Amino acid sequence: MCIRDRYMGFQMKKEARPVNKAVLEKKNRIAKILMDKGLKIHEAHVAEKRVEICRADDLIEKLEKCSKQILAVLGEGQQEDKKVSVMSIGQRLVKEGVLTKLVRASESDQQKWPKKLLPSQSQNFEEKGFFTWGFRRASKSNTYLLLLVVGLILGFILFPVWPLKLKIGVWYLSVAMLLIVFGMIIFRYLLFSVLWIFSCDCWLFPHLFDDDKGIVDSFIPPLTCSVRYGDKFALKFARFMCLGLLIYLSYSIYKEPRMITSFSDASFRGVSDILEWGQLKLEGNTTAPQVPEKRSLKDIEEDLANNSSNTTHDAPPSAPESEEDDKVQPSPKQQRDLSLIHISEPTRRYAISYAVFCLKKKK
């Protein structure tokens, strides 16, 4: 492994040198000829560089179809033996640096088109393996992708001048996407944990966090399952304990179904608070609900005393309809004997909030 790492460092330094323009032009012409003949190419990472690769068997097939054109680019005439000429053409392309032979970065990676490759130590043209011309040609898809990225960057830069409804829509969409991602992550771990108890390793989207996979390849395959055999006693005991915990949790939910409703209600309230907070931030202070200013306890006590005195002078209390009402309802004098000793902060700075008042009877 150390030898390969040293060789990789040598290759990276070698590729950092300036490329000969004649060789680069030759690469472009040969790549165009092979692509016109239908050569299948894919992209892969080679020495931390994204390049185009092709399979050796497909390359030999296309070289047989366009051997005359390739030899014309190389400045040679076609040889008589077709098979020998194809192999000699390939060896000449490798020798002149037009093609580079690649090997898989990991022996466990047996995909038809691996995502990570390394330059081979033996640079010979063979009938098996992968080859690259060391660069990625410009294409219309890359141009459109670049324009899309530039448009997105400009759009985010101009976010302050967006219409308010569009800002709120983007905020709601962002929160929804975030909830979907977190929900999928939690669900895949729960699914793995439950089936792991029964000696089954089941992963939903197993390549979801694989850095070597693309966006589409991260969701392929959607599900993988494998059964484990011959586990040790400690692992079997851990599964047994987890099974008991799962049974206890299921029984608790069966006895107290309100646990699920309470959890769902709390989740919905949390999401609604997040959405409302973001909407208020986007709308600004002009449309935000007015939050009452902080006041001292002395001012609040004076307001309560004034209100109670106004009610006694302006509107005298009516006679109670029954003796029970007379016992329950306090008199205005009793109301004036109460004093405020504490008031809590509002629970949240929205239109609907709650606070706690503590009153005590005056001596």
Backbone torsions as a table, in degrees:
resi	resn	phi	psi	omega
1	MET	NA	-35.7	179.0
2	CYS	-66.6	-38.5	179.2
3	ILE	-63.0	-41.1	179.6
4	ARG	-65.3	-40.3	178.3
5	ASP	-62.4	-41.2	177.4
6	ARG	-64.7	-41.1	179.0
7	TYR	-64.6	-37.7	177.2
8	MET	-63.1	-42.2	177.6
9	GLY	-63.1	-38.4	177.1
10	PHE	-64.2	-40.9	179.6
11	GLN	-65.5	-41.2	179.1
12	MET	-63.0	-41.7	177.4
13	LYS	-65.9	-36.0	-179.1
14	LYS	-66.7	-40.2	-179.5
15	GLU	-74.1	-18.5	179.4
16	ALA	-74.8	-14.7	179.6
17	ARG	-71.3	156.0	178.9
18	PRO	-63.9	137.3	-177.3
19	VAL	-86.9	140.0	177.3
20	ASN	-64.6	131.8	-177.5
21	LYS	-64.5	-36.2	179.5
22	ALA	-64.5	-42.8	178.4
23	VAL	-66.2	-39.7	179.4
24	LEU	-64.6	-41.7	177.4
25	GLU	-64.8	-38.3	178.2
26	LYS	-65.1	-40.1	177.2
27	LYS	-60.8	-45.3	-178.7
28	ASN	-62.9	-43.0	-179.0
29	ARG	-66.6	-43.3	179.7
30	ILE	-68.1	-39.3	178.1
31	ALA	-62.8	-40.4	179.0
32	LYS	-65.7	-39.7	179.3
33	ILE	-63.8	-45.9	-178.6
34	LEU	-67.6	-38.1	178.9
35	MET	-67.0	-36.3	177.5
36	ASP	-65.8	-27.5	177.7
37	LYS	-83.8	0.4	176.2
38	GLY	93.4	27.3	178.0
39	LEU	-68.1	128.8	-179.7
40	LYS	-84.0	128.8	179.8
41	ILE	-127.8	153.0	173.5
42	HIS	-137.0	166.2	179.1
43	GLU	-102.4	144.3	179.9
44	ALA	-151.2	165.0	177.8
45	HIS	-95.5	123.0	178.2
46	VAL	-128.2	113.7	-179.3
47	ALA	53.7	49.3	177.8
48	GLU	59.9	29.2	178.4
49	LYS	-134.2	134.9	-177.9
50	ARG	-89.3	119.5	-176.4
51	VAL	-134.1	171.7	175.9
52	GLU	-94.6	136.8	-179.2
53	ILE	-125.5	159.6	175.8
54	CYS	-142.6	157.2	178.9
55	ARG	-83.1	148.4	-175.8
56	ALA	-66.3	-40.4	-178.7
57	ASP	-64.9	-40.0	177.6
58	ASP	-69.3	-36.0	178.9
59	LEU	-64.5	-41.8	179.0
60	ILE	-64.1	-40.0	179.1
61	GLU	-62.4	-40.8	-179.5
62	LYS	-76.0	-29.5	176.4
63	LEU	-66.7	-32.4	177.1
64	GLU	-66.1	-31.6	-178.2
65	LYS	-79.6	-27.3	-175.2
66	CYS	-127.5	35.7	-178.2
67	SER	-63.9	-37.8	179.7
68	LYS	-62.6	-43.2	-179.3
69	GLN	-67.4	-39.1	179.6
70	ILE	-65.5	-42.0	179.0
71	LEU	-66.4	-33.0	176.6
72	ALA	-64.9	-38.6	178.0
73	VAL	-68.0	-38.2	178.7
74	LEU	-76.3	-13.9	178.2
75	GLY	83.6	29.8	178.9
76	GLU	-128.5	159.7	175.1
77	GLY	-88.4	158.1	-177.6
78	GLN	-72.7	138.9	178.6
79	GLN	-85.0	166.9	-174.4
80	GLU	-74.0	-49.2	-177.6
81	ASP	-75.8	116.6	-174.0
82	LYS	-67.7	-43.8	-178.1
83	LYS	-64.7	-45.0	178.8
84	VAL	-64.1	-39.5	-178.5
85	SER	-65.0	-37.1	178.6
86	VAL	-65.5	-45.9	179.5
87	MET	-67.4	-37.1	178.5
88	SER	-69.6	-36.3	175.9
89	ILE	-62.7	-44.7	178.5
90	GLY	-62.4	-42.0	178.4
91	GLN	-64.8	-36.6	178.2
92	ARG	-66.0	-39.8	178.3
93	LEU	-64.4	-39.3	178.0
94	VAL	-68.7	-41.2	-177.7
95	LYS	-64.7	-38.8	-178.8
96	GLU	-83.5	0.2	177.6
97	GLY	83.9	9.9	177.6
98	VAL	-72.9	-39.6	177.7
99	LEU	-118.5	149.5	177.2
100	THR	-127.9	128.6	179.4
101	LYS	-78.7	138.5	-177.1
102	LEU	-123.0	154.8	174.8
103	VAL	-129.2	162.7	-179.7
104	ARG	-68.0	141.2	179.2
105	ALA	-72.4	-27.4	179.3
106	SER	-134.0	135.4	179.5
107	GLU	-68.5	-24.6	179.0
108	SER	-75.3	-18.4	179.5
109	ASP	-84.0	100.1	-177.9
110	GLN	-111.2	29.9	177.7
111	GLN	-71.1	156.5	179.6
112	LYS	-64.6	-38.4	177.6
113	TRP	-124.5	88.6	179.9
114	PRO	-66.4	153.1	-178.8
115	LYS	-90.4	-16.2	-178.5
116	LYS	-134.8	126.1	-179.0
117	LEU	-131.8	166.7	177.9
118	LEU	-131.2	148.8	175.1
119	PRO	-64.0	135.7	-179.5
120	SER	-74.8	145.0	178.5
121	GLN	-71.7	-30.3	177.0
122	SER	-102.5	101.8	-178.0
123	GLN	-85.1	81.0	176.7
124	ASN	-127.9	148.7	178.8
125	PHE	-82.0	117.9	-178.2
126	GLU	-127.4	169.0	-177.4
127	GLU	-83.3	-6.8	178.1
128	LYS	-128.8	151.3	179.5
129	GLY	116.7	-161.7	-177.7
130	PHE	-132.0	151.6	179.0
131	PHE	-135.0	153.9	177.2
132	THR	-143.6	153.4	172.4
133	TRP	-97.8	9.3	166.2
134	GLY	84.7	9.8	178.6
135	PHE	-153.5	173.1	178.2
136	ARG	-118.9	118.6	-176.6
137	ARG	-72.3	149.5	177.7
138	ALA	-70.3	135.3	179.7
139	SER	-134.7	167.9	-179.4
140	LYS	-65.8	-36.2	179.9
141	SER	-63.4	-40.8	176.9
142	ASN	-64.9	-36.8	177.9
143	THR	-65.6	-44.5	178.5
144	TYR	-64.6	-38.4	177.9
145	LEU	-64.6	-40.0	177.5
146	LEU	-64.2	-42.6	177.5
147	LEU	-63.2	-37.2	178.4
148	LEU	-65.5	-42.3	179.4
149	VAL	-64.1	-43.3	178.5
150	VAL	-62.9	-41.4	178.2
151	GLY	-63.3	-40.0	178.0
152	LEU	-65.8	-39.9	178.8
153	ILE	-64.0	-44.6	177.9
154	LEU	-64.3	-37.0	178.5
155	GLY	-63.3	-42.1	178.5
156	PHE	-69.9	-32.5	177.0
157	ILE	-65.6	-37.8	-179.8
158	LEU	-89.1	18.1	-178.7
159	PHE	-59.3	-37.5	-179.8
160	PRO	-61.5	-24.1	-177.9
161	VAL	-98.4	7.5	176.8
162	TRP	-67.2	154.0	171.9
163	PRO	-61.9	150.7	-175.7
164	LEU	-62.0	-41.4	-179.2
165	LYS	-64.9	-36.0	178.1
166	LEU	-68.4	-39.5	176.6
167	LYS	-61.1	-45.8	-179.4
168	ILE	-64.6	-38.8	178.1
169	GLY	-63.0	-41.9	177.7
170	VAL	-65.1	-38.6	178.4
171	TRP	-63.5	-46.2	179.2
172	TYR	-63.4	-40.3	179.2
173	LEU	-65.9	-39.4	179.0
174	SER	-64.1	-44.2	178.3
175	VAL	-64.2	-40.1	178.9
176	ALA	-63.5	-43.3	178.6
177	MET	-64.2	-40.3	178.9
178	LEU	-63.9	-41.4	178.3
179	LEU	-65.8	-37.6	178.6
180	ILE	-64.3	-44.0	-179.3
181	VAL	-64.0	-48.0	179.8
182	PHE	-65.0	-39.3	177.7
183	GLY	-62.9	-41.2	178.7
184	MET	-65.7	-39.9	178.9
185	ILE	-64.6	-45.2	-179.6
186	ILE	-65.3	-40.9	-178.5
187	PHE	-65.6	-40.7	-179.0
188	ARG	-67.6	-34.2	176.6
189	TYR	-72.9	-37.4	176.2
190	LEU	-64.9	-42.6	178.5
191	LEU	-61.7	-43.2	178.4
192	PHE	-64.4	-41.3	-176.7
193	SER	-66.0	-42.4	-178.7
194	VAL	-67.2	-45.6	-179.1
195	LEU	-74.8	-22.8	176.6
196	TRP	-64.5	-29.7	178.4
197	ILE	-61.2	-33.0	-177.8
198	PHE	-99.2	28.0	174.9
199	SER	60.8	37.8	178.5
200	CYS	-129.1	118.1	176.6
201	ASP	-90.9	104.4	-176.4
202	CYS	-123.4	122.2	-178.5
203	TRP	-120.9	130.5	172.2
204	LEU	-89.8	123.2	-174.5
205	PHE	53.3	69.7	-174.3
206	PRO	-63.1	-24.7	-178.6
207	HIS	-99.7	24.7	-175.8
208	LEU	-65.0	-35.2	-178.0
209	PHE	-110.0	23.6	178.4
210	ASP	-86.1	117.2	-177.1
211	ASP	-69.0	-23.7	-177.3
212	ASP	-81.4	-8.0	-178.7
213	LYS	-96.5	151.1	174.9
214	GLY	-80.3	-174.1	-177.8
215	ILE	-65.8	-45.3	-179.1
216	VAL	-72.9	-41.2	-178.0
217	ASP	-67.6	-18.8	178.7
218	SER	-67.9	-21.9	-179.1
219	PHE	-104.8	13.9	179.4
220	ILE	-125.3	125.0	-4.9
221	PRO	-77.5	159.8	-178.5
222	PRO	-72.4	-23.6	-176.0
223	LEU	-152.4	137.2	173.9
224	THR	-132.2	136.6	-179.5
225	CYS	-134.5	140.7	176.3
226	SER	-149.5	144.5	-178.5
227	VAL	-99.3	137.1	-178.8
228	ARG	-97.4	138.7	178.5
229	TYR	-130.2	151.4	174.3
230	GLY	68.8	39.1	177.9
231	ASP	-75.9	157.8	178.8
232	LYS	-75.4	167.6	-176.7
233	PHE	-64.5	-38.8	-178.6
234	ALA	-62.9	-40.6	179.6
235	LEU	-69.0	-37.7	176.2
236	LYS	-65.4	-39.3	177.6
237	PHE	-65.0	-38.9	177.6
238	ALA	-64.5	-38.7	177.1
239	ARG	-65.0	-39.8	179.6
240	PHE	-63.8	-41.6	178.5
241	MET	-65.3	-40.6	178.0
242	CYS	-65.7	-34.7	176.6
243	LEU	-64.7	-42.3	176.0
244	GLY	-62.3	-41.0	177.4
245	LEU	-63.8	-39.2	178.4
246	LEU	-65.4	-40.2	178.2
247	ILE	-65.5	-42.3	178.7
248	TYR	-63.8	-40.9	179.0
249	LEU	-65.7	-41.1	178.0
250	SER	-64.0	-40.6	178.8
251	TYR	-66.3	-38.9	179.2
252	SER	-64.8	-39.6	178.7
253	ILE	-68.4	-35.6	178.2
254	TYR	-66.2	-39.1	179.8
255	LYS	-76.5	-32.4	-179.0
256	GLU	-124.9	78.9	-179.9
257	PRO	-67.0	-13.5	179.1
258	ARG	-68.9	-15.9	178.0
259	MET	-61.6	-41.2	-179.6
260	ILE	-69.2	-43.9	179.8
261	THR	-65.1	-39.1	178.7
262	SER	-64.6	-42.2	179.1
263	PHE	-65.1	-42.9	179.4
264	SER	-65.9	-40.4	178.5
265	ASP	-63.9	-42.1	178.8
266	ALA	-64.8	-37.3	178.4
267	SER	-65.1	-45.5	179.8
268	PHE	-64.5	-38.7	177.6
269	ARG	-65.2	-40.0	178.3
270	GLY	-63.7	-42.8	178.9
271	VAL	-65.7	-41.8	179.1
272	SER	-64.3	-36.5	177.5
273	ASP	-66.0	-39.9	178.7
274	ILE	-64.2	-44.5	179.3
275	LEU	-63.9	-41.5	-179.5
276	GLU	-68.1	-38.9	177.7
277	TRP	-61.6	-46.2	178.9
278	GLY	-64.3	-38.6	178.8
279	GLN	-64.9	-40.9	178.2
280	LEU	-65.8	-36.4	177.6
281	LYS	-65.7	-39.1	-179.5
282	LEU	-72.4	-36.5	-179.6
283	GLU	-71.1	-28.0	178.5
284	GLY	89.5	-176.2	-176.2
285	ASN	-74.5	-18.3	-176.0
286	THR	-68.5	-37.1	-178.3
287	THR	-104.3	-2.0	-179.7
288	ALA	-72.5	146.4	179.5
289	PRO	-65.2	144.4	-179.3
290	GLN	-73.7	127.9	179.1
291	VAL	-96.3	129.5	-179.2
292	PRO	-61.9	141.5	-179.4
293	GLU	-73.6	156.6	-179.5
294	LYS	-73.9	135.8	179.8
295	ARG	-129.2	155.3	179.7
296	SER	-78.5	163.9	179.4
297	LEU	-66.3	-33.1	-179.3
298	LYS	-64.7	-42.2	178.8
299	ASP	-65.3	-39.1	-179.6
300	ILE	-67.6	-38.9	177.6
301	GLU	-63.3	-39.7	177.9
302	GLU	-64.6	-39.9	178.3
303	ASP	-65.1	-39.1	177.6
304	LEU	-65.5	-40.8	179.2
305	ALA	-65.7	-41.7	178.8
306	ASN	-64.7	-41.3	179.6
307	ASN	-64.2	-41.0	180.0
308	SER	-68.2	-37.0	178.6
309	SER	-69.6	-37.2	178.1
310	ASN	-65.3	-37.7	-179.4
311	THR	-69.9	-32.0	-179.7
312	THR	-75.2	-34.9	-178.3
313	HIS	-82.4	-43.9	-173.6
314	ASP	-78.3	-44.4	-175.6
315	ALA	-131.4	97.2	179.0
316	PRO	-64.8	147.4	-177.5
317	PRO	-66.9	141.3	179.7
318	SER	-79.8	158.3	-178.3
319	ALA	-68.2	138.3	179.7
320	PRO	-66.5	147.2	-178.5
321	GLU	-76.2	-26.5	-178.8
322	SER	-145.2	169.8	179.2
323	GLU	-68.9	-31.7	-179.9
324	GLU	-65.2	-40.9	178.0
325	ASP	-65.1	-34.7	179.2
326	ASP	-66.5	-32.7	179.7
327	LYS	-76.6	-33.2	-174.3
328	VAL	-80.3	-46.3	-174.2
329	GLN	-76.6	128.7	177.6
330	PRO	-77.0	153.4	179.0
331	SER	-80.0	161.7	177.6
332	PRO	-57.8	-32.3	179.2
333	LYS	-66.9	-40.0	177.0
334	GLN	-65.0	-35.4	177.9
335	GLN	-64.6	-37.6	180.0
336	ARG	-72.0	-18.7	-179.5
337	ASP	-79.7	-6.8	179.6
338	LEU	-88.1	142.0	178.1
339	SER	-129.2	147.1	-179.7
340	LEU	-86.1	126.4	-179.2
341	ILE	-111.6	-18.6	-178.1
342	HIS	-162.1	144.1	172.3
343	ILE	-139.1	130.1	-176.0
344	SER	-84.0	168.1	175.1
345	GLU	-71.7	151.2	175.6
346	PRO	-59.7	147.5	-178.0
347	THR	-65.9	-36.4	178.8
348	ARG	-154.7	154.8	-173.9
349	ARG	-92.5	56.1	177.6
350	TYR	-120.4	-176.1	-179.3
351	ALA	-64.3	-34.7	179.2
352	ILE	-111.4	115.6	178.5
353	SER	-144.6	171.5	-175.2
354	TYR	-132.8	150.5	176.0
355	ALA	-144.9	158.7	-177.5
356	VAL	-113.9	129.3	176.9
357	PHE	-108.1	135.6	176.6
358	CYS	-115.2	122.2	-179.4
359	LEU	-117.9	152.5	173.7
360	LYS	-140.9	157.6	-177.2
361	LYS	-82.1	132.6	179.7
362	LYS	-71.8	146.4	177.5
363	LYS	-83.0	NA	NA
